[in-house]
Amino acid sequence: MRRRIHLVRHGDVTYFDEAGQPLNPRTVPLTEHGRRQVAALARWLAPVTFDRAVCSGLPRTRETAEILIEGRGLPLAEDPGFLEIRGGRLRDLPAERVGALLANAYRDAGDPDACFLGGESFATFTERVWTAFSALLADPGWTSLLLVAHDAVNRAILCRALGCGLPGMAALEQDLAGLSIIDADTRETGEPRLIVRAINVTAYDPIKETIRETSMETVALRYRPALK
């Protein structure tokens, strides 16, 4: 039996205050713009029947998922295995390079010892995410799954599905409220097989006309006031 995973990144948030100082990324909610982004996706997904909904548990993924399943009477589960990759403290990075490091945070993901902004290693992170994702695949209790997670989390899942490994993380951009679709079935050996149907589709701008910067470039631009 072939099953379908609707993999969604949360909508827009702001990680910095008006002075450009970092906020706690574990508590930031969606912005009004982010809620509009997700509402556009909800309209696209209205005909889809979900029988399982999962998020990472952080407010931005929980709020995104709640908008997408509103009125469906579907419970929302939380799995910390899908929490975003942990960065180090920005104040520990060279002040003159913070902008460049943020904008290029995934560039060296394929290096064996690479870490995300001085924090969690990409290798450890991807194993955490794949363990959680494998547990979902092993659960026979769903056929149509909504999984709302984060930029790096979704990149890691897509890299594994595509077989491109960690070096692919830098190329698999995940826009805010972006939707990817992955089908899953089982090989004759009993191993899961993943078929990628769509990657990073944005309902609010399907042809990406207004989306020019990468997500991490946008984060870097919003942080710039703190460097002045």
C-alpha positions as CSV (number, residue, x, y, z in Angstrom):
1,M,0.0,0.0,0.0
2,R,1.4,3.4,-1.0
3,R,1.0,6.1,1.6
4,R,1.5,9.9,1.3
5,I,3.4,12.4,3.5
6,H,2.6,16.1,3.2
7,L,5.8,17.7,4.5
8,V,5.3,21.4,5.4
9,R,7.6,24.1,6.7
10,H,6.1,26.5,9.2
11,G,5.0,30.0,8.1
12,D,6.9,33.2,8.6
13,V,8.3,34.2,12.0
14,T,10.8,36.8,13.2
15,Y,13.8,35.7,15.2
16,F,14.9,39.2,16.1
17,D,13.4,42.2,17.8
18,E,13.2,45.7,16.3
19,A,16.8,46.3,17.4
20,G,18.0,43.2,15.6
21,Q,18.6,41.3,18.8
22,P,17.9,37.5,18.8
23,L,14.7,36.3,20.4
24,N,14.3,32.8,21.8
25,P,13.7,30.6,18.7
26,R,11.8,28.1,20.8
27,T,9.0,30.5,21.6
28,V,8.5,32.7,18.6
29,P,5.0,32.5,17.0
30,L,3.9,33.0,13.4
31,T,3.7,36.6,12.2
32,E,0.5,37.9,10.6
33,H,2.3,37.4,7.3
34,G,3.1,33.8,8.2
35,R,-0.5,33.1,9.1
36,R,-1.6,34.4,5.7
37,Q,1.0,32.2,4.0
38,V,-0.3,29.1,5.8
39,A,-3.9,30.1,5.2
40,A,-3.2,30.0,1.4
41,L,-1.8,26.5,1.8
42,A,-4.8,25.4,3.8
43,R,-7.0,26.4,0.9
44,W,-4.9,24.2,-1.4
45,L,-5.0,21.3,1.0
46,A,-8.8,21.5,1.7
47,P,-9.7,18.5,-0.5
48,V,-7.0,16.4,1.1
49,T,-8.0,13.9,3.7
50,F,-5.5,13.5,6.5
51,D,-5.6,10.7,9.1
52,R,-2.6,11.8,11.0
53,A,-1.0,15.2,11.9
54,V,2.3,15.7,13.5
55,C,4.4,18.7,14.3
56,S,7.7,19.3,16.2
57,G,5.9,20.9,19.2
58,L,7.4,24.4,18.8
59,P,4.8,27.2,18.7
60,R,5.5,28.0,15.0
61,T,4.9,24.4,13.8
62,R,2.0,23.9,16.1
63,E,0.2,27.0,15.0
64,T,0.9,26.2,11.3
65,A,-0.5,22.7,11.7
66,E,-3.6,23.9,13.6
67,I,-4.4,26.3,10.7
68,L,-4.0,23.4,8.2
69,I,-6.2,21.0,10.1
70,E,-8.8,23.5,11.4
71,G,-12.3,22.0,11.3
72,R,-11.1,18.5,10.6
73,G,-11.5,17.1,14.1
74,L,-8.0,15.6,13.8
75,P,-5.7,15.5,16.9
76,L,-2.3,17.0,16.6
77,A,0.7,15.0,17.8
78,E,4.0,16.4,18.8
79,D,7.4,14.7,18.2
80,P,10.6,16.4,19.5
81,G,12.5,14.3,17.0
82,F,11.5,16.8,14.4
83,L,12.8,19.9,16.4
84,E,14.9,22.3,14.4
85,I,18.6,21.9,14.3
86,R,20.2,23.7,17.2
87,G,22.6,26.6,16.5
88,G,25.2,28.0,18.8
89,R,25.1,31.4,20.4
90,L,25.4,34.2,17.8
91,R,27.4,36.3,20.2
92,D,30.1,33.6,20.1
93,L,30.5,34.0,16.4
94,P,32.9,36.6,14.9
95,A,30.7,39.8,14.8
96,E,32.0,40.8,11.4
97,R,31.1,37.5,9.9
98,V,27.7,36.8,11.5
99,G,25.7,37.9,8.4
100,A,27.7,35.8,6.1
101,L,27.6,32.8,8.4
102,L,23.9,33.0,8.7
103,A,23.3,33.4,5.0
104,N,25.5,30.4,4.2
105,A,24.6,28.2,7.2
106,Y,24.1,25.0,5.0
107,R,27.1,25.5,2.7
108,D,29.4,23.0,4.5
109,A,26.7,20.5,5.7
110,G,28.4,17.7,3.8
111,D,31.6,18.0,5.7
112,P,32.0,15.2,8.2
113,D,32.5,17.5,11.3
114,A,30.3,20.4,10.2
115,C,28.0,22.0,12.7
116,F,25.1,24.4,12.3
117,L,26.4,27.9,13.3
118,G,28.6,26.4,16.0
119,G,25.8,24.3,17.5
120,E,24.5,20.8,16.7
121,S,26.4,18.7,14.1
122,F,24.6,18.1,10.9
123,A,25.4,14.3,11.1
124,T,23.9,14.0,14.6
125,F,21.0,16.1,13.6
126,T,20.1,14.1,10.5
127,E,20.2,10.8,12.4
128,R,17.8,12.3,15.0
129,V,15.4,13.4,12.3
130,W,15.6,10.1,10.4
131,T,15.0,8.1,13.5
132,A,11.8,10.0,14.1
133,F,10.8,9.8,10.4
134,S,11.5,6.0,10.3
135,A,9.2,5.6,13.3
136,L,6.4,7.3,11.4
137,L,7.0,5.0,8.4
138,A,6.9,2.0,10.6
139,D,3.5,2.9,12.0
140,P,0.8,1.3,9.9
141,G,-1.9,3.5,11.5
142,W,-2.0,6.2,8.8
143,T,-2.3,6.5,5.0
144,S,-2.2,10.3,4.6
145,L,0.1,12.2,6.9
146,L,0.6,15.9,7.6
147,L,4.1,16.6,9.0
148,V,4.8,20.2,9.9
149,A,8.5,20.9,10.8
150,H,11.4,23.2,10.0
151,D,13.8,24.3,7.4
152,A,16.7,22.0,8.2
153,V,14.4,19.1,9.3
154,N,12.6,19.1,5.9
155,R,15.9,19.4,4.0
156,A,17.3,16.4,5.9
157,I,14.2,14.3,5.1
158,L,14.3,15.2,1.4
159,C,18.0,14.5,1.2
160,R,17.4,11.0,2.5
161,A,14.5,10.5,0.2
162,L,16.4,11.7,-2.8
163,G,19.6,9.8,-1.8
164,C,21.8,12.9,-2.1
165,G,23.1,12.8,1.4
166,L,24.2,15.8,3.5
167,P,25.8,17.8,0.7
168,G,22.3,18.2,-0.8
169,M,21.1,20.2,2.2
170,A,22.5,23.5,0.7
171,A,20.6,23.1,-2.5
172,L,17.2,22.0,-1.2
173,E,15.7,25.4,-0.3
174,Q,12.7,25.3,2.0
175,D,10.6,28.4,1.8
176,L,8.2,29.5,4.5
177,A,5.0,27.5,4.4
178,G,6.5,25.4,1.6
179,L,4.9,22.0,0.8
180,S,6.8,18.9,-0.3
181,I,5.0,15.6,-1.1
182,I,6.6,12.2,-0.5
183,D,4.9,8.8,-1.2
184,A,6.1,5.8,0.8
185,D,5.7,2.1,0.2
186,T,7.7,-1.0,1.0
187,R,10.3,-2.8,-1.2
188,E,10.3,-6.6,-1.5
189,T,13.1,-6.6,1.0
190,G,10.8,-5.0,3.6
191,E,12.8,-1.7,3.4
192,P,10.8,1.5,2.9
193,R,10.8,3.1,-0.5
194,L,10.3,6.9,-0.8
195,I,9.0,8.6,-4.0
196,V,9.3,12.4,-4.1
197,R,6.3,13.9,-5.8
198,A,6.8,17.7,-5.1
199,I,9.4,19.9,-3.4
200,N,8.9,23.3,-1.8
201,V,5.7,24.4,-3.4
202,T,4.4,27.7,-2.0
203,A,0.7,28.3,-2.4
204,Y,1.0,32.1,-1.8
205,D,3.5,32.4,-4.7
206,P,3.5,29.2,-6.9
207,I,6.1,30.5,-9.4
208,K,8.4,32.1,-6.7
209,E,8.1,35.6,-8.4
210,T,8.4,37.4,-5.1
211,I,10.8,34.9,-3.4
212,R,14.4,35.9,-4.3
213,E,16.4,35.5,-1.1
214,T,16.9,32.2,0.6
215,S,15.4,31.7,4.0
216,M,18.8,32.0,5.7
217,E,19.6,35.2,3.7
218,T,16.4,36.7,5.0
219,V,17.4,35.8,8.5
220,A,20.8,37.4,7.9
221,L,19.2,40.6,6.6
222,R,16.9,40.8,9.6
223,Y,19.9,40.5,11.9
224,R,21.9,43.3,10.3
225,P,20.7,46.1,12.7
226,A,22.3,44.3,15.6
227,L,25.7,44.6,13.8
228,K,25.6,48.3,13.4
